[in-house]
Structure formats: structure tokens, C-alpha cells
Amino acid sequence: MVMAETERKIQQLDHDVTDIYGRLEEIGKWQAEHGKQLTDLQVSLRRFSATQMRYGNRLDELDAGIAGLGDQLKEMRVTQMRHENRFTEIDQRFDAQDEHLASQDRKLDLIMKALDISAN
């Protein structure tokens, strides 16, 4: 009876060992599959990282370009202000000329009236 009991325990242990090896084999397959998936994810992450880097570089370029445009706009505003000042000066000179011509026109009207000359 002891021998049969021992034989049964040995068979049970043998079965357990076989089952453990089977499960370890399955675990190995899963680990291999997960390793492949992790490798694929790593490749995708590298590609994503490279794309993000390119976007970052492009944004830096655009930022520099916009900063350059800001400087150009400032220069244009300064030039516009100078032109506006010049136009104001010219406008004032024209106003002075208009006043002078109006004065001359009044004088001419007085002379023509004194000489009794009518304008046609």
C-alpha cells in the first residue's frame, strides 16, 4: 500500500512538473510576443519622437521668422511716422500758400474794383 501511495505521489509530481513546464513554455511564448510588441512600440516611439523634434525645429524656425517680421514692422512704423511728419510739414506749407494766394486774390479783387475792371 505504501508503494502504491508513493507511486501515485511520484506520478502526481511528474504530472505537476510536466504541467509547470507547459505553463513555462506558454509564458515564454507570451514573453516573446510581448517583447516583440515592446520593440514595435519602441520603434514607433522613436519615430514619434523624431517627428516631434522636426515639429519643434520647424516651430523654432517659424518663431524666428515671426520675430523678424516684428522687427520689420517696427522699422516700417518708424518710416511711416517720418513720412507722416513730412506730409504734415508739406500740408502746412500748402496751407500757408493757400492763405497767401487768398490774400493776393483779395488784393487783386480790390485793385480790379478800384480800376472798375470785371473778371470774365
C-alpha positions, 0 to 999 in steps of 0.5 A, a space after each residue: 500500500 505504501 508503494 502504491 501511495 508513493 507511486 501515485 505521489 511520484 506520478 502526481 509530481 511528474 504530472 505537476 512538473 510536466 504541467 509547470 513546464 507547459 505553463 513555462 513554455 506558454 509564458 515564454 511564448 507570451 514573453 516573446 510576443 510581448 517583447 516583440 510588441 515592446 520593440 514595435 512600440 519602441 520603434 514607433 516611439 522613436 519615430 514619434 519622437 523624431 517627428 516631434 523634434 522636426 515639429 519643434 525645429 520647424 516651430 523654432 524656425 517659424 518663431 524666428 521668422 515671426 520675430 523678424 517680421 516684428 522687427 520689420 514692422 517696427 522699422 516700417 512704423 518708424 518710416 511711416 511716422 517720418 513720412 507722416 511728419 513730412 506730409 504734415 510739414 508739406 500740408 502746412 506749407 500748402 496751407 500757408 500758400 493757400 492763405 497767401 494766394 487768398 490774400 493776393 486774390 483779395 488784393 487783386 479783387 480790390 485793385 480790379 474794383 478800384 480800376 472798375 475792371 470785371 473778371 470774365 
